[in-house]
Amino acid sequence: MNLLPLVLGLLAAFAPLAIDMYLPALPAMAASLGGDSGGAQLTIAAYFIGMAVGQLVYGPLTDRFGRRPPLYFGVGLFIAASLACALAQSMPQMIALRLLQALGGCAGMVVARAVVRDVAHLRDPVRLMGRLMLIMGVAPILAPSLGGVIDQLLGWRGIFLFLAVFGGVALLLVVLKLPETHPPERRLRQNPAEVLGAYIGLLRDARFRQPALASGCAIAGLFGYIAGSPFVFMEVHGVAPQLYGVLFGVNAVGIIAGSQVSGWAAERWGREVLFSRMLWGMLGVAVALLAASGLGLPFWVVFLCLFLYIALLGLILPLGTVLGLAQFPSLAGTASALMGTLQFGLGGVAGAALGVWQDGSGVPMAAVILGCILAANLVWRR
């Protein structure tokens, strides 16, 4: 059995697990650490920002030293930071530790995308990325419910202990089952100035810039949903914490379903055509979401709009990654890192906006999502 998709999926799952598992426990964590809902949302934004910054470092490192050595360091840091989060005593301390946790966990996402590019000559990269997302998508389905159970049994600190154990299992599988896909003869010996030049060159190249920024803006809308949905679901609409976990999982099913048909749909309509159509579809859904939130329509209408947005996002995520990396085989790690930085950096902005903009309704979350997908369409312009 080829375990490559499984190993890559586990590495890419660090982010959804670290973000989604503790969502049902956010109120309890905030109360325990002496913070409020805004401070709790900033722990999510801090993770997004850490993911954005850290990937800029790991990308060039994986292009220079291979995929495995930087990954060992990153996963080890994730494990240590998760243990420290379980011992946090204040909200500012938790925010700082979440930043450190992300700086470790982001190594997995960089390596996972780079490995897909490394083996593109052996596999259909869109289908492989779709399989990776299938495995990765199980995380947000199970994470809130699992986090709720752990919270009931061990308290919110137990969630971070679980993340440390998960990191240990992933590290073991990397050691045993992940081959080095970036051989020495293909590695780049770049100094910091050359690395900066490579990043600037990628941003100047429309073949990378347009799909990377467009998919990044669209994903920022997802991060706005992640940061805002606990408040909107449980406080605005009165959804019970247990039901919140179930509904969050239902939306995750949507992104998995979208990712699994992405390869087939791309073969039928073409990658760029499909990418454009899905971005327009997401824009229409976001407009409907804002209208439903502003008019105070029933919760099921709001939830349906969110489900459709996330399902369509599942279609474009593999496409955006493949389109952005396809023309840069020698810079796969660097391009993967920059793409992840754009995604999580924009997501951090979306999460921070929701952390300071609260009016007691679902309008801020809907407005942030609409702004993100509108920006995605403006960037793509096809």
N, C-alpha and C positions, 0 to 999 in steps of 0.2 A: 504493500500500500504506500502510495506517495504521500508523505506527511507534510510536504512543503506548504500547500494551502493552509493546513491546520496551524503550523508553526507561525506563518506570516499573519494569519488571522488573530492568533493569541497576542502577537506583538502589537498589532494595530488596535487590539481591544483594550489596551491600557487606558486610553483616553475615555472611551465610553463607560468603562467600569468605574474609573476614578471620579467621573463626573456624575454618573447616573445613580450609582449605588446609594449615595447618601442623600438624595433628593427627598425621600419621604422623612428622613430624620433631620432635615434642615431646621425646622422649628425647635426641636429638642436640643440640637447642638447650639443654636443661637442662645437659647435660654441658659444652657449650661455654661457657656463661655461669656455670658453677660453682654450679648450683642442683640441686634434687632434683625428684621428681615433684610434690610439693605446691606448690613454687614455680612450676613450669610450669603447673599448673592455676590458679594465681592470676593468670597472665597472661590466661587465659580469663575469669575472674571480673572482672578489671579492665576488660576490653572490655565485658562486660555492664553494669557500673556506669557506664562512660562513656556507653554508649548510653542508659541510663536518665536520667542527669543532663542530657545535651546536648539531648535532645528537649524538655525543659521550656522551653529557651531558644528553640529553632527554631520551635516551634509558634506562639507569639505573634508572632514576627518575620515568619513567612510570612503570618499574617492581617493584619499591618500593612503590609508592604512588597511583598506579592505572593510567589508561589512561587519565582520564579527568583533574585532577588538573594541571599537567605540560602543558597540551594543552591550558588551559585558559591563562596561563602566556605567552606562545609562540605566540598565536594569538594576544593577547594584544600588545606584543612587535612589531609584524609585523605591526599592525595598526599604532602605534606611529611612527615607523621608516618610513613608507610610507608617512605619513604627513610631516615628516622632510625632506624627499627626495624632496618633492614638493617645499620646501623652500631653497634648497641648492644653494650656491652662487659661488662655485668653483668646479673644477674637483676632487681635493683631498678630499674635503668634501663629494662629491657625492660617491666616492669610499668607504669611511669610513661608510657612511650611508647605502650603499648597503650591506656592510658586516653585519651591525646591523640588517637590514631588513631580511637578510637570517637567522640570528641567531634566529629570531622569527618564520619565516615561516617554518623552517625545522621541527618544532614540529608536524605539520600536517602530514608530510610524515612518520615520525616514528610511530605515533599512527595509521595511516591508515594501514600500513603493519602489525603492531602488532595485531590489531583487526582482520584482516583476519586470522592470525594464531590462535587467541583466539577462533574463531568460526569455525575452520576447521572441528571439529567433527559434526557440524550441516550442513555444506555446502561443495561442491566441491571447494577447495581453488583455483585451477587454473581458474575455471570458474568465481568465485567471483573476483579474481584479474583481469581477463579479463574485467568484467563489470566495475570494478573500473577504468580501463584504458580507457574504452569507454567514460565514463563521463569525466575523466581527459583529454582525447584526444580532446574533444571539445575545450578546452582552446587554444592549439596552432593553431587550425583551425581559430578560431574567433579573437584571441588576436592581431595579426599584423594588420588585417583590422580594428578592433575596435580601436586599438591604433592610427592608421593613422587618423581615423575620429576624435578622441578626440584631437589629435595633431592639426588638422586643425581648430577645433572649440575653443579649450582652450589653445593650446600650449602643449609642452611636459610635463609641470608641472601638467596638468590636468590628465595625465595618472596615476600619483602616487596618486592623490586624488581618482581616481576610485579604485585603489588597496586598499586604506584604507576603502572605502565603502564596497568593496567585503569582506574584512576581517571581517567587522562588521556583515555582513549577515551570513557568515560562523560561526562566534562565536555564534550568536543567534540560529542557527540550532543545533550546538553542545549542547548548554544548553538544548534545547527542545527535541531533537530527538536522541542523541547519548547515548546509555546506557553504564554503566561501565561494561566492559567485562573481567576485571582482578580483581576478588574478593579478599578480604583481606587474605583469607587462602592460596592463591597462590602467594602472594607477597614476594619478597626477601628483607631481611634487610642486605644489603651489605655495608661495609665501602669502602673508595676509593681504598684501596689495593686489596680488593676482586673484585671490579669492574674491575680494571686493570687486575687482574688474569683471570677474565671471558673473557675479550677481547683477551688476549693472548691465552687462551685455545681455543677460537673459531678459531683464526687464525691458530693454530696448527692442528686443526681438518679438514682433507681434505673434509669431508662432507659439511662443511661450506665454507672453503677457496676456493675450486676450483670453484663452481658455483658463489660465491660472486665476486671473482676477475675476472673471465671470463666475467660475465655480466657487471661488473664495467668498464672493459676495452672497451667492445663493446659500452656501453653508453657514455664513454668518446669521442668516435668517433662522436656520436650524438651532444655532446656539442661542439666539434670542428666545426661541421657544423653550429650550432647555432651562434657561435662567428664569424665564417668566412663568412657565406653566405651573410650578408648585403654588405660587400665589394665586394665579388666575383660576386654576382648577379647584384648589382646596378652600381658599378664602373668598373669592368672588362668587364661585358657583356652588360652594358647599360640598364638594366631592370628598368622600372619606379617604384618609391616607392609603388604606388597603386598595380601594378602587382606583386611586390615582396610579398605583403601580401597574394595575391591570391595563388601564387606558394607555399608559406610557408604552407598555409592551405591544398593544395593538398598533400604535403608530409605528413602532419599530418593525412590525411585520410588513407595513407598507413600504418602508425603505428597502427591506430585504427583497420583497416581490419585485420592486422596480429594478433593483440591481441584477436580478436573475434574468430578466427579459432584455436587459440593456444590450448584450452582445447580439442577440437575435435581431432586435430592432435596428441596431446599427448596420448590420449586414443588409437589411431590407431597404432602409432609407438613406443610409450614409451617416457617418459620425457627425459631421458638422450640421447637416440638415436636422437630424434628430435633436442635437444639442440646442439649436435655435428654437425649435418647436416646443421643447419642454420648458425652456426659459419663459416663453410667452405664456404657456399654460400656467406656470407658477405665478406669474404676475397677475393673471386673472383671478386665481384663487386667493392671492393675498389681498386684492381689492375687496373681494367678497368677505374675507375674514375681518377686515377693518370695518366694513359696513355692519356686519353682524355684531361686532363688539360695541360699536358706537350706538347702535339702535337697541342694544340690550336683548337681542334675540335669544331663544333657548340655547342651553348649553350644547345640545346635540348638533346644532348648526355650526357653532364655533368649532366643535371637535371634528366634524366632517371636513371643514375647510383645512384644518391642521393636518388631518390624515392625507388629504389629496396633495397638499404642498410637500409633505415628507415623502410620499410615494413617488411623486415626480422627481424629487431630489435624488431618490435612489437610482433613477434612470440616468441622470446626468453625471453623477459622481464618477463612475468608471470612465465615462467618456472624457470628462474634463481632465482626469489624470493622464489618460493615454494620449490625448491631443497635446497636452502640455509637455510631455516627456519624450514623445515619439522622435523628435528631430535632434535629440541631444544624448546619444548613447555614452559618450565619454564623460559627460557631466551629470549622469543620472542621479548621483547622490546629492550634488549641489542643487540641481533643479528640483529634486524631490523636497529638499529642505526648504527652498525658497517658496515652493508651492504650499507646503504646510505652514510656513510662517505667515504667508498672506491669509490663509484660511483661519488660523487661530488668532492672528492679530486682529482681523476684522471681527472675529467672534468675540474677542475680548472687548472691543469697542461696543459691540451690541450688548454684551452682558453688563458692562459698566454703565451704559445708558439706562438700562433697566434698574440698576442698583440705585440710581439717583432720581429716576423719574417714576414716581408712583402717584396715581390719582384715585386709587380705590376701585379701578375698573380694569378691564382687559384691553383697553385702547392702547396703552403704551406698548405692550407686547405686539399687538397687531400692527401698529405703526412702524415699529422697528423692523418687523418681518417684511412689510411692504417696501420700506426704504431700501432694505438689502437687495431684494429681487429686482427692484427698479434700477438700482445701480448695476446689477449684473447684466441686465438687458442693454443698458447704455454702454457698458464696456464692450460687450460682444458685437453689437451693431451689425448683425447679418440677417 
